[in-house]
Amino acid sequence: MANHYLDHLFGLAGRTAVVVGGTGVLGGALAEGLAKAGAFVVVAGRGADRGTARVEAIRAAGGDGTFVSVDAVERDSVQALLAAALGAGGGVDILVNCAGVNSSLPYLDIPDDDFARVLDANLKSTHLGCQIFGGHMAAHGGGAILNIGSVSADKPLSKVFAYSAAKAAVVNYTKNVARELAPKGVRVNVLCPGFFPAEQNRKILSPERTATIMSQTPMNRFGSPEELLGAAILLCAPVAGSFITGAEVYVDGGFTGMRL
């Protein structure tokens, strides 16, 4: 009885989910989690080897999915991803925008092209995904979009200036798109992870910086990618998340709750 009720609330069986950035650490964990909840998952990204390996892991765990190559900052490529997802899954019910890069250059040394690269990878990719997939969902009965923000959207962090600006914009953009698409049956939310060691932030996690982060994280540890799955599945689930849109959800061990 309990499992049936949980499946009713959170199950994604019969749904197709596209995870842009699914070849990365956090995006890959989200892809596997959505698959375990029953979705057919399209793992989208640039790294074919990593994408194929992620799909193999999904299938080994009893799920199903496929890999599609995409350049998330190019409109034609994202349009092609939508077409491929429709062909593979028969529809698109869920989009996760998890593409992103960082720059660890000192503020006064950040060149224009590097700043633009970070903004494009985090913000433009989110815009293209929301506009292209959101438009399709709006015309075909609705769906759910989950954008990935960051604790740096709430609290300014040193060494990640362009990234923080982009993620703050993603949070604002999410709320605007949620308002725009709600009448069309499309829910749009943003999940903001705390400190989850991944490719884009390992280079700036020196022992000194790690100690500072821990001093401001009440749970006194880094997060594990799997700890994002509960919130992500809730926000994507058509039943449990049915009245949630425009929400900004932090999974950060208490970091954003600290005010020194």
C-alpha positions as CSV (number, residue, x, y, z in Angstrom):
1,M,0.0,0.0,0.0
2,A,2.8,2.4,1.0
3,N,4.8,1.7,-2.2
4,H,1.7,2.1,-4.4
5,Y,1.0,5.5,-2.8
6,L,4.6,6.7,-3.2
7,D,4.6,5.5,-6.8
8,H,1.4,7.5,-7.4
9,L,3.0,10.6,-5.9
10,F,6.5,10.4,-7.2
11,G,6.5,7.8,-10.0
12,L,7.6,8.9,-13.5
13,A,6.7,5.7,-15.4
14,G,5.6,6.5,-18.9
15,R,7.4,9.8,-18.9
16,T,10.3,11.0,-21.0
17,A,12.9,13.2,-19.3
18,V,15.7,15.0,-21.1
19,V,18.8,15.9,-19.0
20,V,20.9,18.5,-20.7
21,G,24.4,18.2,-19.1
22,G,23.6,14.6,-18.2
23,T,27.2,13.7,-19.0
24,G,28.5,15.6,-15.9
25,V,28.6,14.6,-12.3
26,L,25.4,16.2,-11.0
27,G,23.5,15.9,-14.3
28,G,24.4,12.3,-14.5
29,A,23.2,11.6,-11.0
30,L,19.9,13.4,-11.8
31,A,19.6,11.3,-15.0
32,E,20.0,8.1,-13.1
33,G,17.6,9.2,-10.4
34,L,14.9,10.1,-12.9
35,A,15.4,6.7,-14.6
36,K,15.0,4.9,-11.3
37,A,11.8,6.7,-10.7
38,G,10.5,5.2,-14.0
39,A,11.3,7.8,-16.7
40,F,12.9,7.1,-20.0
41,V,15.9,9.4,-19.9
42,V,17.6,11.2,-22.8
43,V,21.1,11.9,-21.5
44,A,22.3,15.0,-23.5
45,G,25.7,16.5,-23.6
46,R,29.0,16.8,-25.5
47,G,30.9,13.8,-24.2
48,A,29.7,10.8,-26.1
49,D,31.8,8.3,-24.1
50,R,30.5,9.6,-20.7
51,G,27.0,9.9,-22.1
52,T,27.0,6.3,-23.3
53,A,28.5,5.1,-20.0
54,R,25.7,6.9,-18.1
55,V,23.1,5.2,-20.3
56,E,24.7,1.9,-19.7
57,A,24.5,2.5,-15.9
58,I,20.9,3.5,-16.2
59,R,20.1,0.2,-18.0
60,A,22.2,-1.8,-15.6
61,A,20.0,-0.5,-12.8
62,G,16.8,-1.6,-14.7
63,G,15.9,1.7,-16.4
64,D,16.1,2.8,-20.0
65,G,17.4,5.7,-21.9
66,T,19.6,6.9,-24.7
67,F,22.4,9.4,-25.4
68,V,22.1,12.4,-27.7
69,S,24.9,14.8,-28.4
70,V,24.1,18.5,-28.0
71,D,25.8,21.8,-27.9
72,A,23.5,23.5,-25.3
73,V,24.4,27.1,-26.4
74,E,23.5,26.6,-30.1
75,R,19.8,26.9,-31.0
76,D,19.9,24.5,-33.9
77,S,21.5,21.9,-31.8
78,V,18.9,22.2,-29.0
79,Q,16.2,22.0,-31.6
80,A,17.8,18.8,-32.9
81,L,17.9,17.5,-29.4
82,L,14.1,18.0,-29.1
83,A,13.5,16.2,-32.3
84,A,15.7,13.3,-31.3
85,A,14.1,13.1,-27.9
86,L,10.6,12.9,-29.5
87,G,11.8,10.2,-31.8
88,A,13.4,8.2,-29.0
89,G,10.8,8.7,-26.2
90,G,7.6,9.4,-28.1
91,G,7.2,12.7,-26.3
92,V,8.9,15.0,-23.8
93,D,7.5,15.5,-20.3
94,I,10.5,16.7,-18.3
95,L,13.5,18.8,-19.1
96,V,16.4,19.3,-16.7
97,N,18.8,22.2,-17.6
98,C,22.1,21.2,-16.0
99,A,24.7,22.4,-18.5
100,G,27.3,24.7,-17.0
101,V,30.9,25.7,-16.7
102,N,32.9,27.9,-14.3
103,S,36.0,30.1,-14.3
104,S,38.3,30.4,-11.4
105,L,40.3,33.4,-12.7
106,P,40.7,36.4,-10.3
107,Y,38.1,39.0,-10.9
108,L,40.4,41.7,-12.4
109,D,41.9,39.1,-14.7
110,I,38.6,37.7,-16.3
111,P,38.7,38.5,-20.0
112,D,35.5,39.2,-21.9
113,D,35.5,36.0,-23.8
114,D,35.8,33.9,-20.6
115,F,33.0,35.9,-18.9
116,A,30.8,35.4,-22.0
117,R,31.6,31.7,-22.1
118,V,30.4,31.2,-18.5
119,L,27.3,33.2,-19.0
120,D,26.4,31.3,-22.2
121,A,27.0,27.9,-20.7
122,N,24.9,28.5,-17.6
123,L,22.3,31.1,-18.7
124,K,22.0,30.9,-22.5
125,S,21.7,27.1,-22.3
126,T,18.9,27.5,-19.8
127,H,17.1,30.0,-21.9
128,L,17.3,27.9,-25.1
129,G,16.1,24.8,-23.2
130,C,13.2,26.6,-21.6
131,Q,12.1,28.3,-24.8
132,I,12.4,25.4,-27.2
133,F,11.3,22.6,-24.9
134,G,8.8,24.8,-23.0
135,G,7.2,25.8,-26.3
136,H,6.8,22.2,-27.2
137,M,5.4,21.3,-23.8
138,A,2.9,24.2,-23.9
139,A,1.6,23.0,-27.3
140,H,1.3,19.4,-26.2
141,G,-0.4,19.3,-22.9
142,G,2.2,20.6,-20.4
143,G,5.3,19.3,-18.6
144,A,7.9,20.2,-16.1
145,I,11.2,22.0,-16.4
146,L,13.9,21.9,-13.7
147,N,16.7,24.5,-14.0
148,I,19.8,24.1,-11.9
149,G,21.0,27.1,-10.0
150,S,23.5,27.4,-7.1
151,V,23.9,28.7,-3.6
152,S,26.0,31.4,-5.3
153,A,22.8,32.8,-6.6
154,D,21.9,33.8,-3.0
155,K,25.2,34.5,-1.4
156,P,28.1,36.1,-3.3
157,L,31.1,33.8,-3.4
158,S,34.7,34.7,-4.2
159,K,36.4,33.2,-7.2
160,V,33.2,32.5,-9.1
161,F,32.1,35.9,-10.3
162,A,30.7,35.1,-13.8
163,Y,29.2,31.8,-12.5
164,S,27.5,33.5,-9.6
165,A,26.1,36.2,-11.9
166,A,24.8,33.6,-14.3
167,K,23.2,31.5,-11.6
168,A,21.5,34.5,-10.0
169,A,20.1,35.2,-13.5
170,V,18.9,31.6,-13.8
171,V,16.9,31.9,-10.6
172,N,15.3,35.2,-11.8
173,Y,14.7,33.8,-15.3
174,T,13.1,30.6,-13.9
175,K,10.5,32.6,-12.0
176,N,9.7,34.7,-15.0
177,V,9.3,31.7,-17.3
178,A,7.2,29.9,-14.6
179,R,4.8,32.8,-14.6
180,E,4.7,32.8,-18.4
181,L,4.1,29.1,-18.9
182,A,1.9,28.3,-15.9
183,P,-1.3,29.0,-17.8
184,K,-0.2,26.5,-20.5
185,G,0.4,23.7,-18.0
186,V,4.2,23.9,-17.8
187,R,5.8,24.0,-14.4
188,V,9.3,25.6,-14.1
189,N,11.4,25.4,-11.0
190,V,15.0,25.9,-10.0
191,L,17.1,23.6,-7.8
192,C,20.1,25.2,-6.1
193,P,22.7,22.8,-4.9
194,G,25.2,23.7,-2.2
195,F,28.7,22.4,-2.4
196,F,28.9,19.2,-4.3
197,P,32.4,18.6,-5.5
198,A,32.3,18.3,-9.3
199,E,34.4,19.0,-12.3
200,Q,33.7,22.7,-12.5
201,N,34.6,23.5,-8.8
202,R,37.3,21.0,-7.8
203,K,40.1,23.4,-8.9
204,I,39.0,26.1,-6.4
205,L,38.4,23.8,-3.5
206,S,41.7,24.4,-1.7
207,P,42.1,23.2,1.9
208,E,41.7,26.8,3.1
209,R,38.6,27.4,1.0
210,T,37.1,24.1,2.1
211,A,37.6,25.0,5.7
212,T,35.8,28.3,5.1
213,I,32.9,26.5,3.4
214,M,32.6,24.0,6.2
215,S,32.6,26.8,8.8
216,Q,29.5,28.2,7.2
217,T,27.7,24.9,6.5
218,P,25.8,23.7,9.5
219,M,25.9,20.1,8.4
220,N,29.7,20.4,8.2
221,R,30.2,18.3,5.0
222,F,29.9,18.4,1.2
223,G,26.8,17.1,-0.4
224,S,26.6,13.8,-2.4
225,P,25.0,14.0,-5.9
226,E,22.4,11.4,-4.8
227,E,21.2,13.9,-2.2
228,L,19.7,16.1,-4.9
229,L,17.4,13.3,-6.1
230,G,14.6,13.7,-3.7
231,A,14.0,17.4,-4.4
232,A,14.5,16.9,-8.1
233,I,12.0,14.1,-8.4
234,L,9.5,16.1,-6.3
235,L,9.8,19.1,-8.7
236,C,9.5,16.9,-11.8
237,A,6.7,14.6,-10.5
238,P,3.3,15.3,-12.1
239,V,1.4,14.4,-9.0
240,A,3.5,15.4,-6.0
241,G,4.8,18.5,-7.7
242,S,1.6,19.5,-9.5
243,F,1.1,22.8,-7.6
244,I,4.8,23.8,-7.5
245,T,6.1,26.3,-10.0
246,G,8.4,29.2,-9.8
247,A,10.0,27.6,-6.7
248,E,13.6,28.1,-5.7
249,V,14.7,25.1,-3.7
250,Y,18.1,24.9,-1.9
251,V,19.8,21.6,-1.1
252,D,22.9,22.9,0.7
253,G,23.3,21.5,4.2
254,G,22.0,24.8,5.6
255,F,24.6,27.1,3.9
256,T,22.1,29.7,2.7
257,G,20.5,29.8,6.1
258,M,23.7,31.1,7.7
259,R,23.9,34.9,8.2
260,L,27.1,35.9,9.9
